[in-house]
Amino acid sequence: MDLAAHIDELFAHRDQLSPADAGALGAVTEAVELLDRGEVRVAETAGDGSTVVHEWLKKAILLLFRLRAIETGEIGPLEYADRIPLKRGYAHAGIRVVPGASARWGSYLAPGVVLMPSYVNIGARVGEDTMVDTWATVGSCAQIGARVHLAGGVGIGGVLEPPNAVPVVVEDDAFIGSRCMVTDGARVGEGAVLGAATVLNPSIPVIDAETGAELSRGVVPAWSVAVPASRRREYPGGEFFLSCVLVIKRLEQGERHDKAQLNALLRAHGVST
C-alpha cells in the first residue's frame, strides 16, 4: 500500500487511534516530513487555473494532532507545550529568520525566504525569496508563491478542515499590503497588489472600477491593483454599506511598481500600502 492510501485508511479509522499507535504515527510522520522538505504540497494550481487539493496530506496533519502527545519544549527563557515541534535547520536551507519568528514543523520555506517576527503554520508553503513581514501570519496549508511580500500585520487564513477545502493561494510576485486579511480559500493572482487593510474571502465581491462589473468573489485577478471599498445595499431596516474589493488598475504582465509609484497610486484612491 502506498503512503497516500495508508493515510486515507488511517483517517477512516481515526477514532480508534491514539499516541500508542506507533505504526500509524510512523506513517503520518513520514507524510509530514515530505511536507516539511517541500517534496509534496497540500495544494497546487492545475492547468485550467483551478486549485487541486491533495486531501491525504491534510488528513495526515489532522492525524498528527491525534497521534502526538503534548510535549514541553524550551527555547532560551521561553517554554512551550504543544503536539508539534518547531521547524529547524534554517541556515542550511538558506532561510533568514529574525528573532521572534517561528514556523511549525511540516511547513515548507523555500530558499531566500525572510521571516521577520511572524508565524507560519503546519502545511503552509512559502516560495523562494518571499518576505513574511513583522506580525504577519501564514495559516495552515496556505500556499504562498515566490517573490511575494506579505507586509506588516497581514493575516493569511488557515484552511485545514474539511480535508477537501481549498486553502488560500497567493501567486508569485504578489504584494499584500499591511493589515490585509486573506481567508477561507481566497486567491490573489500573480503579480497582483492588495492595498492596505483589504479583506478578501469567497463572500467578498471583487469589482472592476472602470465598468462596475463584478469580476468574481474572493479572487483578485493577476497583474491588477485592488483596494478595499464598499457598496450601498438597501434592506428593510435601511441603507447600508457592505465590503467589496475594487480593482483600480490593470498592470502589464511582469510589471512591478516601485514603492513610490505604488504609494502614489494607492493614496490617490485613499489607501496606502
N, C-alpha and C positions, 0 to 999 in steps of 0.2 A: 504494500500500500504506500502511495506517495505521501509526502508530508501534508499537502493540502487536504487530501481525502482523510488522512488521520485526524487532522484538526477538526474537520467537519463532523467526523464520527464522535470525537470527544465532546464537541459542543452540543451534539444531540443528546448526550447523557450527562450534561454538566451538573445537574442537580445531585448526581451520585459521586462527584469528585470532591477531593479535599487535599490540603497540603501534604497528606501522607502518600498521595499517588505519585511516586517518583517517576514512573514511566510517562505519565501524562505531562508532568512538569518538564521532563526532558524534551518532549516533542514541542511543547509550547515555547520553551527557552530557545530551541533551535530556530523556530519561526521568528521570534523577536530579535534574535541575533542577526538574522538576514535583514530585517528592517534596520537595525542599528548600523549595519555596514553599508546600507544603501543598495544591496543586491536585489531587493524586491521593494515594491512600494504599494501602499494601500489603494491608491487610485492613479489613473493616468488618462490622458486625453486620447480619444480614438481619432481616426482619420476624418470622421464627419464632424469633429468638434465636441462630441458628447464625452462625458466623463464615465469611464469604466471603473467600477469599484471591485476590488478583489476581496470578497467578503471573508474568505478564510483567514486573511491576515487580521481583520477586525475581530473575528472570533478568537484568534489566538491572544490578542490583547485582553479581551474580556475574560478569557480563561485564566490569564496570568493573575488577575486580581483574585480569582478564586483559589488558585493553587499556591500562591506565595504567601507565607506568613509575614506578619509585620515584624520588621527588624529595626533596631535602633542604630543610627549612624551618627558619627561626629565628624565635623569639618571645622577645625580650629575651635573657637568657642561655641559653635552652633551645634545643636542636637536636632536630629530628625528621627521620626518614627513613621515608616512607610513600607509598603509592599514592593516598591520598585526602586532600585538604586539610581543614582545619578550617572549621567554619561561621563566617560573618561577618555583620555588619550587625545586631547585637543591639539597639542603641539605637533604630535606625529601626523595628525590628519590635516594640518595646515589651517587650523581654525584659530581665530583670535577671540578670546573670551575675557572680558573685563570683570574684575571683582564685583560680585552682586548678581552676575548672570548665572543661570543654570539651565540644563537640558536633561530630560529624563532618558535613561537607557531605553532603546527602542525607537528613538527619534534619529533622523539622519541629517547631518550637517555636512555639506559639500565643502571641498577646499576653497579657501578665500572668504568663507562666512565670517562676519564680525558680529558678536553678541555684546552689546552694551548691557548694563544691568537690566535683564529681561528674562523671559522664560519660554522654553519650548517643550511641549508635552509629547508623550509617547505616541508613536505612529506618524508624527509630523515629518515632513521632508522640506528642507530648505536648500535651495540651489546655490550654485557657485557664485561667489562674490556678492552675496546678498547681505545687506545691513539690517539687523534687528535692533532698532534704536532703543533708547532708555525707556523703561517701563512698558515696552511692547510685549505682547504675549501671543504665542502661536499655539493654538489649541490642538487637541488630539486629532491626528490624521489629516490636518490641513496640509495642502500641497502648495508650497511657495517656490516660484521659479528662480531662475538665475538673474543676477544683477538687479534684484528688486530692492527698494528701500522702504522698509516699514518704519515710519517716523515715530517720534516720541508718543508713547501712550496708546499706540494702535492696539486694538483688540481683534485678533483673528480667532473666530469661534471654533470650538472643537465639535466634531460630529462623530461620535463613536457608536451610538445605538440609534436605531437598529442597525445590524451589520450591513444592510443594503443601502443605507442612507448615504447620499453624495456629500463629501466633505467640501469645505471651502477650497477654491482653487484661485491662486493669484499667479498669472502667467509671467513669463520672462519680461524684464525691463520695465515693470510697472512701478509706479510711485504711489504709496498710500500715505496721505497727509496725516498730520498729528491728530490724535484722538478719534480717528475713524474707527467704526465698528463694522466688521465684515463677518457675517454669521450665517448659520443654517444652510450651508451648501451654496452660498452666493459665489459668483465668479467675476473676476476682474481680468479683462483681456490683455493680451500682450501689449506692452508699451503704454497702457492707459495710466492716467493720473487722476487720483481722487483728492479733491480739496479737503481741507481740514474739517473734521467733525462730520464727515459723511457717514450715514448709516445705510448699509446695504444688506438686504436679505431677500429671500424669494417673495416676500409680500410687498416690497417696495418697488413702485413703478419707476422705470428709467425712461426719461422723456427727452426728445430732441428739441433743443431750444429754438432751432430755426423753423421747424414745422409744427411743433406741438404734438407730434405723434408719439404714442407710447411705443418704445422700441422693444422692451422686454420687462420682466420683473426679476430683480436680483442679479442681473448680468450687465456689466459695463462693457461696451464694445472695445475691441482692440484699437490702439492709437487714437484715443479720444481723451478729452479733459472733462471731468464730471464734478459737479459741486452739489452740496445739499440745498434743497429747495422745499417748497410746499405748494400745494394746490388747493383751491377752495372747493368744498363739498357742502351741499345743503342736506340737512337732516330735519326730522320733525321738531327736534329741540333747538334748531338754529343753524347758523352757518359756521363751519369750522374749517381749519386748515390742516391737511394731512401731509405727512412727509412724502417726498419723492426725491429722485436724483435727476439732475438736469445736465445733459451733455451740451456743453457750451462751445466746444471746438473740436474739430477733427484734425488730427496730425497726419503728416506724411509718414508712411511706413518707415520705421527706423529713425524718425525724428526724435531728438532728445532736447528738451528745454534746458537751457542753463537756468540756474537758480533765480537770477534777476528777472529773466523773461517770464518764468513761471509765476513768481510773486506778483509781477505787474499784471499779468493776465487775471490771476485769481482775485487780486484786490479790486480790479475793475468790476468784478461781479460780487464784491462784498465779502469775500472769503480769503483765507490765506493758507499756506502750507502748514 
